[in-house]
Amino acid sequence: MAITYPLTMPSVGGISALYWSLDNTVSETASDYSGARNFYDRDWMRWKAQVTLAAMNESDSRQWAGFFDSLKGGEGVFYLGPTLDGLPTGDLADDYGKVGGVSPNYYDAGAAASGVKVDTITTRNWSASGQTIPRGTWFQIGDGLHVTVEDEPIIALGEANPVFVPPLRQSHADGTLIETENPKGLFELDEENPVEFVFDKNGVCLPVTFTAIEAVKYFAD
């Protein structure tokens, strides 16, 4: 049977450390006369993560080795989330508690055109007005992973207009689900940092570290 992407990471073992960053293409030049700095935004962003797996037994390590081998270097893509518990915070955490562990559904209330790099959209079905979507709220829409950069008030009828990075890379119809619980994005392995497995004399696999970058090729027009 052929390998079907995106893959889901193995459930065995566990992540002991997660480092997260946003690469962008803002370049800088400085004047030879005044020293004034000028910045040029080439309007390009992607997520980058360094993940460390906890020490594990040999059986679990085989699951992970098979997962990495299935990716064929940087060819395959897989889902990866930015937090270890996957839960929203602030007023959204209150929502999570109210509904017994399942976050409410928040919807894109307006279509966003692909390629225009929209960084704010109208959303609805949030909590009652007067609450806030906190800065730093992770969410998934389609296969894109985003984070809010401002506290956004929830207004009448449960609507809000969050501002976020990176901008959308896909078009989304009205009614598209926005996921704030266990959001994930699409990633590929960074082949400049090969994945290595090392075992101690007792057969325990020592912590394994790998680097992943957002699979922007998946969104290419």
C-alpha positions in Angstrom: 0.0 0.0 0.0 1.3 3.5 -0.9 2.2 6.0 1.8 -0.5 8.6 2.2 0.4 12.1 3.4 -0.1 13.9 5.7 1.1 11.5 8.4 0.2 11.6 12.1 3.0 11.3 14.6 3.2 8.1 16.7 1.3 8.2 20.0 3.9 6.2 21.8 6.7 7.9 23.7 6.3 11.6 24.3 7.7 15.1 23.6 9.9 16.4 26.3 10.8 19.7 24.8 9.4 21.9 22.0 11.1 24.9 20.5 9.0 27.1 18.2 9.8 30.0 16.0 8.5 32.0 13.0 10.9 32.5 10.1 10.4 35.5 7.9 12.2 37.3 5.1 12.6 40.8 6.5 16.1 41.9 5.3 18.1 44.9 6.5 20.5 47.5 5.0 22.3 50.4 6.6 23.1 53.7 5.1 26.9 54.2 4.5 26.4 57.9 5.4 24.0 58.1 8.3 23.9 54.5 9.6 20.1 54.6 9.3 18.7 51.1 9.0 16.2 50.2 6.4 14.1 47.1 6.4 12.5 45.3 3.5 9.6 42.9 4.1 9.5 40.3 1.4 6.2 39.1 2.8 7.1 35.5 3.5 6.8 33.5 6.7 6.9 29.9 7.8 6.9 28.0 11.1 10.0 26.2 12.3 10.1 23.7 15.2 12.7 21.7 17.1 11.3 18.7 18.8 12.9 16.5 21.4 11.4 13.1 22.2 11.9 11.7 25.7 14.0 8.6 26.2 12.0 5.5 25.2 12.2 1.8 25.0 13.3 0.0 21.8 9.8 -1.0 20.8 8.6 2.6 20.9 11.7 3.8 19.0 10.9 1.5 16.2 7.5 3.2 15.8 9.3 6.6 15.5 12.0 5.3 13.2 9.3 3.9 10.9 7.5 7.3 11.0 10.6 9.2 10.0 11.6 6.7 7.3 8.1 7.0 5.8 8.6 10.8 5.4 11.4 10.1 2.9 13.5 13.0 4.1 11.7 16.3 3.3 9.4 14.8 0.7 6.5 13.8 3.0 4.5 16.0 5.3 3.0 15.4 8.8 0.9 17.2 11.4 2.6 19.0 14.3 1.1 21.2 17.0 2.7 24.1 18.8 1.8 23.2 22.4 2.1 20.1 24.5 -1.4 20.2 26.0 -3.2 21.6 23.0 -5.7 23.6 25.0 -6.7 27.3 24.6 -6.2 29.9 27.3 -7.9 32.9 28.9 -11.6 33.3 28.1 -11.3 30.5 25.6 -10.1 28.2 28.4 -13.4 29.1 30.2 -15.3 28.0 27.1 -13.4 24.8 27.1 -14.4 24.1 30.6 -18.1 25.0 30.0 -18.6 22.5 27.3 -17.1 19.5 29.1 -13.7 19.3 27.4 -14.7 20.0 23.8 -14.1 23.5 22.5 -17.0 25.3 20.7 -16.9 25.6 17.0 -15.7 29.0 15.7 -16.3 29.8 12.1 -14.8 31.9 9.4 -17.6 34.3 8.6 -16.2 35.5 5.3 -14.4 33.9 2.4 -10.7 34.8 2.1 -9.1 34.8 -1.3 -6.0 32.6 -1.9 -2.8 34.4 -2.5 -3.8 37.7 -1.0 -2.2 36.9 2.3 -5.1 37.9 4.5 -4.0 38.4 8.2 -7.4 39.2 9.7 -10.9 37.6 9.1 -14.3 38.0 10.6 -15.2 35.0 12.8 -18.3 34.1 14.8 -19.9 31.8 17.4 -17.4 32.8 20.1 -18.6 33.5 23.7 -20.9 36.3 24.7 -19.7 39.8 23.9 -17.3 41.4 26.5 -14.8 38.5 26.5 -11.5 38.4 24.7 -9.6 36.2 22.3 -6.2 36.4 24.0 -3.0 37.4 22.1 -1.1 34.2 21.5 -4.1 32.1 20.8 -3.2 29.3 18.4 -5.8 28.1 15.8 -6.0 25.9 12.8 -8.1 26.7 9.7 -7.9 24.2 7.0 -4.4 22.9 7.2 -2.9 26.3 8.1 -1.6 27.0 11.6 -1.8 30.6 12.9 -1.5 32.6 16.2 -3.2 35.8 17.2 -0.9 38.9 17.7 -3.4 41.1 19.6 -6.0 40.8 22.2 -9.3 40.8 20.2 -12.6 41.7 21.9 -15.6 39.6 21.2 -18.4 41.9 20.1 -22.2 41.5 19.6 -23.5 38.1 18.3 -20.2 36.5 19.3 -18.2 38.0 16.4 -14.5 38.9 16.5 -11.9 40.0 13.9 -8.6 38.5 15.1 -5.3 39.6 13.6 -2.8 36.8 13.2 0.4 35.4 11.6 1.3 34.0 9.3 -1.3 35.2 6.8 -3.7 32.8 5.2 -2.4 30.7 2.3 -5.6 29.1 1.2 -9.1 30.3 0.4 -11.8 29.5 3.0 -15.5 29.5 2.4 -18.0 30.9 5.0 -18.6 28.3 7.6 -15.1 26.9 7.7 -14.2 25.5 11.1 -11.6 27.3 13.2 -10.0 24.9 15.6 -8.6 26.2 18.9 -8.3 22.8 20.6 -5.2 20.8 19.5 -4.5 23.0 16.5 -1.9 21.6 14.1 -0.1 22.6 10.9 1.6 20.7 8.1 5.4 20.2 8.4 8.3 18.5 6.7 11.6 17.3 8.1 14.6 19.7 7.8 17.1 17.5 6.0 20.0 19.7 7.2 19.5 18.1 10.6 19.2 14.3 10.2 17.3 12.3 12.8 19.5 9.9 14.7 18.7 7.2 17.2 21.3 6.3 19.9 20.9 3.5 22.4 22.6 3.0 25.7 24.0 -0.3 27.0 20.6 -1.2 28.5 18.8 -0.9 25.2 17.1 2.4 26.0 16.8 4.9 23.2 18.2 8.2 24.3 16.3 11.5 23.6 15.9 12.1 19.9 15.8 15.6 18.4 14.4 16.5 15.0 13.8 19.8 13.2 10.7 20.5 11.2 9.7 23.4 8.9 6.3 24.3 7.8 5.4 22.6 4.5 4.6 25.7 2.5 5.0 23.7 -0.7 1.6 22.1 0.2 -0.1 25.5 -0.2 1.6 26.5 -3.5 -0.9 27.7 -6.1 
